[in-house]
Amino acid sequence: MSSSAVSLGTVVRAAVRQGLLPAWAPVAGLLDVRGIRTAAAALREAFEEAGAPRDTTLHAFAVKAASLVPVLRLLAAEGLGAEVASPGELALARAAGLAPGRIVLDSPVKTVMELREALALGVAVNADSREELARLDELLRDAGGPPRSPLGIRVNPQVGGGSIDALSTATDTSKFGVALRDGGARAWLVRAFAERPWLTRLHAHVGSQGCPLELMAAGVRAAYELAEEINRTVGRRQVTTLDIGGGLPVNFASDDVTPTFRAYARLLADAAPGLFDGRYGLVTEFGRSLLAKSGLVLARVEYTKTAGGRRIAVTHAGAQVATRTVFAPASWPLRVAVFDARGRPKTGPPVEQDIAGPCCFAGDVVAAGRPLPLLEAGDHVALLDTGAYYFSNHFAYNTLPRPGVYGYAHAEEESDGVRFATVRAPQSLSELVAESGGAYAAELTALR
C-alpha cells in the first residue's frame, strides 16, 4: 500500500473492523477523499490546458449528484462551486459555506420566492422558459435597479438524445430550456437579449449518462453560435458567459476513468474554437463524473438461499440505495466485489448468484446471475462506482433508513491504515418516525 492510496480490500476490512456496519446499520456508503480531490484537479487542469481562463471559469458541482454538505465543502476547498436545482440544494450549498457568487440556480420550476431569494443573494440564475423570463422582468421592475445576480437563459439545442431517454435533455420535446430550433425561437431569443441588457449568459446541457461526447459538444457549439449571433446583432459583447452544463458519462465496466475531462475539453476546443479564446467566461456543471469512481456501497449479506437452481444472496443494499440499477439494470449495471465476514476478499470458484436487496418487491435485485465466489450469511458485498446518485439520494421504500456515509483516507497512524470521517450518520428509527408524522399521530382520528 502506498502512502497516498488504499486498496479496496484494505478499506472494506477497515470499515468492518472499525464498526461502520453495526448490527443496527448493516449498509453504508464510503467515499474516497483522495479520489475526489484527484477528480476535481483533473477537471480544473483539463479546461486550463484547453485554454479556459482560470479567473473566469467556474466549475459548479451538480449538487443533485451528491447532496451531502461535507462533500460540497470538500469540493469547495478544491475550488469548485455548486449548481443547485431546488431550495433544498441551495440551502445545502450555503450550509457548506459556498459564496453566492459561486452558486448557479437551474430548475424548470423556480417559484417567485426562489427567484426573489436568488436575486437578493446574488446567485446566478438561468431562466428555463419564456414565462420565467417574464417573471424575472417583474421582479427586477419591483426591485427598481440592476440585478446583483448574473442572469441568463437556458436553451435546448435540440441536437438529439443518447441511449438513455430519461437522461437526454436536448431532444426535440425535452422539458428543459427554450427549444432553439422551434419556429421563431431563435429570433425571439436574440430579441430577448437585445431588450434586456442584464441578460449576460446562455446555458445548454445535452444530458448525461448514455450521451456520446460528440453529441454533448454539438449542444455546446449550438449555444456558442447563438451567443456569437446575439452579440453581433446587438452590437456589443452582451453575452459574456457560456454555461455548458456537465453530463460527462462514467465507465461502470472497469476501474478505468473513461472518458476523461481532458478528452472532452479537447473535443470542445475543436467543436467551438472560440469557446476558449478568452472572450467568454465558462461555467461547467459536472456531477457523476466527479464522484462516481470514488464511492462504494458496502452491505452485509443477511441470508442466502436457492430458488429454481439459482443461488441468491439477500443483502441490505437494494432499491433504496441503487434505485436506478434496480429499475433500469440494462442502463445502470454495477460491478460487485465480495468479502467475508471480516472484510477480507472472498476467493473460490465462481458461482452464478443473484445479489438481492431488502425491499419487498420481486425486482429488488442489484445484480442477476453474477458469477462470484459463493456468498454466505455474514459476508459483505460492495457495489462499486456508486459515489454519485446512489447512497446520497435515498429511495425510502419500506421506510428503510438512510445509510451512514463515511469518507476515508490513508492514515499511517491507524492500525489498519485507514481513517474514516462521518459524512452523514445512519438514520435512526426515531428520526424515521418523526419524518413520517409521528408528532401528528392523533390528528386524523380527531377529524369527524
C-alpha positions as CSV (number, residue, x, y, z in Angstrom):
1,M,0.0,0.0,0.0
2,S,1.4,3.4,-1.0
3,S,1.4,6.4,1.4
4,S,-1.3,8.1,-0.6
5,A,-3.8,5.4,-1.5
6,V,-5.6,2.5,0.0
7,S,-6.8,-0.7,-1.8
8,L,-10.4,-1.7,-1.8
9,G,-9.7,-4.7,0.3
10,T,-8.0,-2.6,2.9
11,V,-10.9,-0.1,3.0
12,V,-13.5,-2.8,3.4
13,R,-11.6,-4.6,6.1
14,A,-11.0,-1.4,8.0
15,A,-14.7,-0.4,7.7
16,V,-15.7,-3.8,9.2
17,R,-13.1,-3.6,12.0
18,Q,-14.0,-0.1,12.9
19,G,-17.7,-0.8,13.3
20,L,-19.1,1.1,10.3
21,L,-21.6,-1.7,9.8
22,P,-23.1,-2.4,13.2
23,A,-26.0,-4.7,13.7
24,W,-28.5,-1.9,13.5
25,A,-26.9,-0.2,10.4
26,P,-25.9,-3.1,8.0
27,V,-25.3,-0.9,5.0
28,A,-23.0,2.2,4.5
29,G,-21.7,4.5,1.8
30,L,-17.9,5.0,1.6
31,L,-16.2,7.9,-0.2
32,D,-12.5,8.1,-1.2
33,V,-11.4,11.6,-0.3
34,R,-8.2,11.4,-2.3
35,G,-10.1,10.2,-5.3
36,I,-12.5,13.1,-5.1
37,R,-9.6,15.6,-4.8
38,T,-7.9,13.9,-7.8
39,A,-11.1,14.2,-9.9
40,A,-11.5,17.8,-9.1
41,A,-7.9,18.6,-10.0
42,A,-8.3,16.7,-13.3
43,L,-11.3,18.8,-14.2
44,R,-9.6,22.1,-13.5
45,E,-6.4,21.1,-15.3
46,A,-8.2,19.7,-18.4
47,F,-10.0,23.0,-19.0
48,E,-7.0,25.1,-18.3
49,E,-4.9,23.1,-20.8
50,A,-7.6,23.7,-23.4
51,G,-7.3,27.4,-22.8
52,A,-10.1,28.3,-20.4
53,P,-9.0,31.3,-18.3
54,R,-8.8,30.3,-14.7
55,D,-10.2,33.6,-13.4
56,T,-13.4,33.5,-15.5
57,T,-14.1,29.7,-15.3
58,L,-16.4,28.3,-12.6
59,H,-16.7,24.6,-12.2
60,A,-20.0,24.2,-10.4
61,F,-20.6,20.7,-9.0
62,A,-24.1,19.4,-9.7
63,V,-25.4,19.1,-6.1
64,K,-28.1,16.5,-7.1
65,A,-25.2,14.0,-7.7
66,A,-24.2,14.0,-4.0
67,S,-26.5,16.2,-1.8
68,L,-24.2,16.0,1.2
69,V,-22.9,19.1,2.9
70,P,-19.4,17.8,3.8
71,V,-18.9,16.7,0.2
72,L,-19.9,20.2,-1.1
73,R,-17.5,21.6,1.5
74,L,-14.7,19.4,0.3
75,L,-15.3,20.3,-3.4
76,A,-15.4,24.0,-2.5
77,A,-12.0,23.6,-0.8
78,E,-10.8,22.1,-4.2
79,G,-12.0,25.3,-6.0
80,L,-15.5,24.2,-7.2
81,G,-18.8,26.0,-6.9
82,A,-22.3,24.5,-6.8
83,E,-25.1,24.1,-9.3
84,V,-28.4,23.8,-7.5
85,A,-31.9,22.9,-8.7
86,S,-34.1,23.3,-5.7
87,P,-34.4,25.4,-2.5
88,G,-33.1,22.4,-0.6
89,E,-29.9,22.1,-2.8
90,L,-29.4,25.9,-2.4
91,A,-29.7,25.5,1.4
92,L,-27.1,22.7,1.3
93,A,-24.7,24.8,-0.7
94,R,-25.0,27.7,1.6
95,A,-24.6,25.4,4.7
96,A,-21.3,24.1,3.1
97,G,-20.1,27.7,3.1
98,L,-20.2,28.5,-0.6
99,A,-20.4,32.2,-1.5
100,P,-23.5,33.1,-3.5
101,G,-21.2,34.2,-6.4
102,R,-20.1,30.6,-6.8
103,I,-23.6,29.1,-7.0
104,V,-25.8,28.7,-10.1
105,L,-29.6,28.0,-9.8
106,D,-31.0,25.8,-12.6
107,S,-34.5,24.4,-12.3
108,P,-37.5,24.3,-14.6
109,V,-39.9,25.2,-11.8
110,K,-38.5,28.1,-9.9
111,T,-41.1,29.8,-7.7
112,V,-41.3,33.6,-7.2
113,M,-39.9,33.0,-3.7
114,E,-36.9,31.1,-5.0
115,L,-36.2,33.7,-7.7
116,R,-36.5,36.5,-5.2
117,E,-34.1,34.8,-2.8
118,A,-31.6,34.1,-5.5
119,L,-31.7,37.7,-6.7
120,A,-31.3,39.0,-3.2
121,L,-28.3,36.8,-2.6
122,G,-26.6,37.4,-5.9
123,V,-26.9,33.7,-7.0
124,A,-26.7,33.2,-10.8
125,V,-30.0,32.2,-12.4
126,N,-30.7,30.6,-15.8
127,A,-34.3,31.2,-16.8
128,D,-35.7,28.0,-18.2
129,S,-38.7,29.3,-20.2
130,R,-40.3,32.4,-21.6
131,E,-42.7,32.6,-18.7
132,E,-39.8,32.5,-16.2
133,L,-38.1,35.3,-18.1
134,A,-41.3,37.4,-17.8
135,R,-41.3,36.6,-14.1
136,L,-37.8,37.9,-13.8
137,D,-38.8,41.1,-15.6
138,E,-41.5,41.7,-13.0
139,L,-39.1,41.0,-10.1
140,L,-36.5,43.4,-11.5
141,R,-39.0,46.1,-12.1
142,D,-40.2,45.8,-8.5
143,A,-36.6,45.9,-7.2
144,G,-36.0,49.1,-9.2
145,G,-32.4,48.5,-10.1
146,P,-29.9,46.3,-11.9
147,P,-29.7,42.8,-10.7
148,R,-26.9,41.6,-8.4
149,S,-27.2,38.1,-9.9
150,P,-25.7,37.1,-13.3
151,L,-28.8,36.2,-15.4
152,G,-29.2,34.0,-18.5
153,I,-31.5,31.8,-20.4
154,R,-31.3,28.0,-20.8
155,V,-31.7,26.8,-24.4
156,N,-32.5,23.4,-25.6
157,P,-30.2,23.0,-28.6
158,Q,-32.4,20.0,-29.8
159,V,-29.3,18.1,-31.1
160,G,-30.8,14.7,-30.1
161,G,-30.7,12.1,-27.4
162,G,-28.4,9.4,-26.1
163,S,-29.0,5.8,-25.2
164,I,-30.9,6.6,-22.0
165,D,-34.1,8.6,-22.9
166,A,-34.7,9.7,-19.3
167,L,-31.3,11.5,-19.2
168,S,-31.3,13.1,-22.6
169,T,-32.2,16.7,-22.2
170,A,-31.7,18.0,-25.7
171,T,-34.3,16.1,-27.6
172,D,-36.9,17.9,-29.7
173,T,-39.5,17.6,-26.9
174,S,-37.4,17.9,-23.8
175,K,-39.0,19.8,-20.9
176,F,-35.8,21.9,-20.4
177,G,-35.0,25.3,-21.7
178,V,-36.2,27.3,-24.7
179,A,-36.4,25.0,-27.7
180,L,-33.8,26.6,-30.1
181,R,-35.0,25.1,-33.3
182,D,-38.7,25.6,-32.9
183,G,-40.3,28.1,-35.2
184,G,-39.4,31.7,-34.3
185,A,-37.5,30.7,-31.2
186,R,-34.0,31.8,-32.4
187,A,-35.3,35.2,-33.4
188,W,-37.2,35.5,-30.0
189,L,-34.0,34.7,-28.1
190,V,-32.0,37.3,-29.9
191,R,-34.7,39.9,-29.3
192,A,-35.0,38.9,-25.7
193,F,-31.3,39.7,-25.1
194,A,-31.5,42.9,-27.2
195,E,-34.3,44.1,-25.0
196,R,-32.6,43.1,-21.7
197,P,-29.0,44.3,-21.3
198,W,-28.9,42.5,-17.9
199,L,-29.1,39.1,-19.7
200,T,-25.5,38.1,-20.0
201,R,-25.4,34.3,-20.0
202,L,-26.5,31.3,-22.2
203,H,-26.9,27.8,-20.8
204,A,-27.1,24.5,-22.6
205,H,-27.0,20.9,-21.2
206,V,-27.4,17.9,-23.6
207,G,-27.7,15.2,-21.0
208,S,-25.5,12.8,-19.1
209,Q,-25.0,9.0,-18.9
210,G,-25.6,7.5,-22.3
211,C,-24.8,10.7,-24.3
212,P,-21.7,10.5,-26.5
213,L,-19.2,13.3,-26.2
214,E,-19.8,14.3,-29.8
215,L,-23.5,15.0,-29.1
216,M,-22.6,17.0,-26.0
217,A,-20.1,19.0,-28.0
218,A,-22.7,19.7,-30.6
219,G,-25.0,21.2,-28.0
220,V,-22.3,23.4,-26.6
221,R,-21.4,24.5,-30.2
222,A,-25.1,25.5,-30.8
223,A,-25.1,27.7,-27.7
224,Y,-21.7,29.2,-28.6
225,E,-23.0,30.1,-32.1
226,L,-26.2,31.6,-30.7
227,A,-24.0,33.8,-28.3
228,E,-22.0,35.0,-31.3
229,E,-25.2,35.8,-33.2
230,I,-26.7,37.7,-30.2
231,N,-23.5,39.8,-29.7
232,R,-23.3,40.6,-33.4
233,T,-26.9,41.6,-33.6
234,V,-26.9,43.9,-30.5
235,G,-23.5,45.3,-31.5
236,R,-21.9,44.8,-28.1
237,R,-20.4,42.0,-26.1
238,Q,-23.5,41.3,-24.1
239,V,-23.3,37.5,-23.7
240,T,-20.2,37.2,-21.6
241,T,-20.6,33.7,-20.1
242,L,-21.5,30.3,-21.5
243,D,-22.8,27.7,-19.1
244,I,-22.0,24.5,-20.9
245,G,-23.6,22.1,-18.3
246,G,-22.0,18.8,-17.4
247,G,-23.0,15.3,-18.2
248,L,-19.7,13.5,-18.8
249,P,-20.6,9.8,-18.7
250,V,-18.9,7.3,-16.4
251,N,-17.4,3.9,-17.3
252,F,-19.1,1.4,-15.0
253,A,-17.4,-1.6,-16.5
254,S,-14.0,-1.3,-15.0
255,D,-11.7,0.8,-12.9
256,D,-10.7,2.9,-15.9
257,V,-11.7,6.5,-15.8
258,T,-13.1,7.0,-19.3
259,P,-13.9,9.3,-20.9
260,T,-11.7,11.9,-19.3
261,F,-12.2,15.6,-18.7
262,R,-9.1,16.2,-20.9
263,A,-10.6,14.3,-23.8
264,Y,-13.9,16.3,-23.5
265,A,-12.2,19.7,-23.2
266,R,-10.1,19.0,-26.3
267,L,-13.2,18.0,-28.2
268,L,-14.9,21.2,-27.2
269,A,-11.9,23.2,-28.3
270,D,-12.2,21.6,-31.8
271,A,-16.0,21.9,-32.0
272,A,-16.2,25.6,-30.9
273,P,-12.7,27.1,-31.2
274,G,-13.8,30.5,-29.9
275,L,-15.0,28.9,-26.7
276,F,-11.6,29.1,-25.1
277,D,-10.2,32.3,-26.6
278,G,-10.8,34.4,-23.6
279,R,-13.9,36.3,-24.8
280,Y,-16.3,34.2,-22.8
281,G,-16.4,33.1,-19.2
282,L,-17.3,29.5,-18.7
283,V,-19.4,27.6,-16.2
284,T,-19.5,23.8,-16.1
285,E,-21.9,21.6,-14.1
286,F,-20.3,18.1,-13.8
287,G,-21.6,15.7,-11.1
288,R,-21.5,12.0,-11.6
289,S,-18.1,12.1,-13.4
290,L,-16.5,13.8,-10.3
291,L,-17.7,11.3,-7.7
292,A,-18.9,8.0,-9.1
293,K,-15.5,6.3,-9.1
294,S,-14.7,7.4,-5.6
295,G,-17.6,5.8,-3.8
296,L,-19.0,2.3,-3.0
297,V,-21.9,0.9,-1.1
298,L,-21.0,-1.8,1.4
299,A,-23.7,-4.1,2.8
300,R,-23.9,-7.2,4.9
301,V,-25.3,-10.5,3.5
302,E,-28.2,-11.4,5.8
303,Y,-29.3,-14.7,4.2
304,T,-28.6,-17.0,1.3
305,K,-30.9,-19.4,-0.4
306,T,-31.6,-21.3,-3.6
307,A,-34.6,-20.9,-5.9
308,G,-35.0,-22.7,-9.2
309,G,-31.4,-23.8,-9.0
310,R,-30.2,-20.2,-8.7
311,R,-28.2,-19.1,-5.6
312,I,-29.5,-15.8,-4.1
313,A,-27.7,-13.6,-1.6
314,V,-30.1,-11.3,0.2
315,T,-28.3,-8.2,1.3
316,H,-29.2,-4.8,2.9
317,A,-28.4,-2.9,-0.3
318,G,-31.2,-2.7,-2.8
319,A,-33.5,-0.2,-4.4
320,Q,-33.3,2.2,-1.5
321,V,-29.6,3.0,-2.5
322,A,-29.3,1.6,-6.0
323,T,-32.6,2.8,-7.4
324,R,-31.6,3.3,-11.0
325,T,-29.8,0.0,-11.1
326,V,-32.8,-1.9,-9.8
327,F,-35.4,-0.3,-12.0
328,A,-33.2,0.0,-15.2
329,P,-30.5,-2.6,-14.8
330,A,-29.6,-2.6,-18.5
331,S,-28.7,1.1,-18.3
332,W,-27.1,1.1,-14.9
333,P,-25.2,-2.2,-14.4
334,L,-22.9,-2.2,-11.3
335,R,-19.8,-4.2,-10.6
336,V,-19.9,-6.2,-7.4
337,A,-17.0,-7.2,-5.2
338,V,-17.4,-9.7,-2.4
339,F,-15.8,-10.0,1.1
340,D,-16.1,-12.3,4.0
341,A,-17.4,-11.5,7.5
342,R,-14.1,-9.9,8.5
343,G,-13.9,-7.8,5.3
344,R,-11.3,-9.9,3.5
345,P,-11.8,-10.5,-0.2
346,K,-13.5,-13.8,-0.9
347,T,-11.9,-16.4,-3.1
348,G,-13.1,-19.6,-4.6
349,P,-14.6,-20.9,-7.9
350,P,-17.3,-18.5,-9.4
351,V,-20.9,-19.5,-8.7
352,E,-23.8,-17.8,-10.6
353,Q,-25.7,-15.8,-8.0
354,D,-28.3,-13.1,-7.7
355,I,-27.5,-10.2,-5.3
356,A,-30.9,-9.2,-4.0
357,G,-31.9,-6.2,-1.8
358,P,-34.1,-5.8,1.2
359,C,-37.1,-4.2,-0.4
360,C,-40.4,-6.1,-0.6
361,F,-40.9,-6.4,-4.3
362,A,-39.6,-9.1,-6.6
363,G,-37.5,-6.8,-8.8
364,D,-35.2,-5.6,-6.0
365,V,-32.1,-7.2,-7.4
366,V,-28.9,-5.2,-8.0
367,A,-27.1,-8.0,-9.9
368,A,-28.6,-11.1,-11.6
369,G,-26.8,-14.3,-12.4
370,R,-23.4,-12.8,-11.5
371,P,-20.5,-15.3,-11.3
372,L,-18.9,-14.6,-7.9
373,P,-17.3,-16.6,-5.1
374,L,-20.0,-18.3,-3.1
375,L,-21.6,-15.9,-0.7
376,E,-22.7,-16.9,2.8
377,A,-24.6,-15.2,5.6
378,G,-22.4,-12.6,7.3
379,D,-20.4,-11.9,4.2
380,H,-20.3,-8.4,2.6
381,V,-20.9,-7.1,-0.9
382,A,-19.6,-3.9,-2.3
383,L,-21.4,-2.1,-5.1
384,L,-18.7,-0.2,-6.9
385,D,-18.7,3.2,-8.7
386,T,-21.6,4.4,-6.6
387,G,-20.2,7.7,-5.3
388,A,-22.8,9.7,-7.2
389,Y,-26.6,9.4,-7.1
390,Y,-26.6,6.2,-5.0
391,F,-26.4,6.5,-1.2
392,S,-26.7,10.3,-1.3
393,N,-30.2,10.1,-3.0
394,H,-32.2,7.7,-0.8
395,F,-35.4,6.0,-2.0
396,A,-37.4,5.5,1.2
397,Y,-39.2,2.3,0.1
398,N,-40.4,0.1,3.1
399,T,-39.3,3.0,5.4
400,L,-35.8,1.8,5.2
401,P,-33.4,4.2,7.0
402,R,-30.9,6.2,5.1
403,P,-27.4,4.6,5.5
404,G,-24.5,6.2,7.1
405,V,-21.9,7.8,4.8
406,Y,-18.2,8.0,5.6
407,G,-15.2,9.5,3.9
408,Y,-11.9,7.7,4.1
409,A,-8.2,8.4,3.5
410,H,-4.9,6.6,4.2
411,A,-3.6,7.1,7.7
412,E,-0.4,5.5,8.8
413,E,-1.2,6.2,12.5
414,E,-4.3,3.9,12.3
415,S,-3.7,0.2,12.9
416,D,-5.4,-0.8,9.7
417,G,-4.1,2.1,7.7
418,V,-7.4,3.9,7.1
419,R,-9.1,6.8,8.8
420,F,-12.8,7.4,8.4
421,A,-14.8,10.6,8.9
422,T,-18.6,10.8,9.2
423,V,-20.3,12.5,6.3
424,R,-23.8,11.5,7.4
425,A,-24.8,9.4,10.4
426,P,-27.0,6.4,9.9
427,Q,-30.7,7.4,10.2
428,S,-32.2,6.3,13.5
429,L,-35.7,4.8,13.8
430,S,-36.8,7.7,15.9
431,E,-35.8,10.1,13.1
432,L,-37.8,7.9,10.6
433,V,-40.9,8.1,12.9
434,A,-40.5,11.9,13.2
435,E,-40.3,12.5,9.4
436,S,-43.3,10.1,8.9
437,G,-45.6,12.3,11.0
438,G,-45.0,10.8,14.4
439,A,-45.7,14.2,16.1
440,Y,-49.2,14.3,14.5
441,A,-50.3,10.7,15.2
442,A,-53.7,11.7,16.6
443,E,-54.5,14.4,14.1
444,L,-56.6,12.3,11.6
445,T,-58.6,10.5,14.3
446,A,-59.6,13.9,15.7
447,L,-61.4,14.8,12.4
448,R,-65.1,14.0,12.1
